[in-house]
């Protein structure tokens, strides 16, 4: 998916998050609602190094 922020175009490639279906938490208009929980926490895929006010910083996406 392409996005634009302040005139700069970039591509978004979100990493999939694995979830597990949890217990029933209620009903809405006859449909059963179930909670979900994250089964595996994703690790950051990219890191940007830079300087801010003379200090080196690392930003993970």
N, C-alpha and C positions, 0 to 999 in steps of 0.2 A: 504494500500500500504506500502511495506517495503522499507526503505531507509538505506543507510550506509554512515556515515560520520566519517572519520579517524578511521575506523575499528570498530565503534560502530553502531550496528543495532538498528533501532527503527521503530515503526509503526506510520503512519500518519493517523489521523482521522479528516479531515477537517470538520468544521461545515458548513451546507448549508446556503447560503445567499439568502434571499428572495428579488427578484427584480420585478420592474414594467416595462412594456414596455412603452417607451416614443414615442415622435413624429418621423416622418420619417425624416432622415437626408440626404438621397441621394439614388442613385442607382449605382450598380456596376454590369456590364455585365448582365443587365436586372433584377437583384435581388434587391428588396427594402431593404435598410438598415435602421434599427430603433435603436434609442438610448435606453439605459436602465438606471434606477436609483434604488438605494437601498431603499426598502420600510421599512425595519426594521434593525437597526444596532445591530449586534450580540454582546453579552456580552462575555468576556473572559471565557473560560471553565476550564482552569487549571492555577495554580499559583505555582511557585517554590520559596522557601525561601532559602537563602544562605548567605554567607559572602564573601565580596570582599575587600581585604586589611583591614580587621577588621571592616568593616561597613556592617550591615545587609541590604540585598536587596531583593526585591520581583520582580519576572519576570513573566509576564502573557503571555500566548500563545493564 
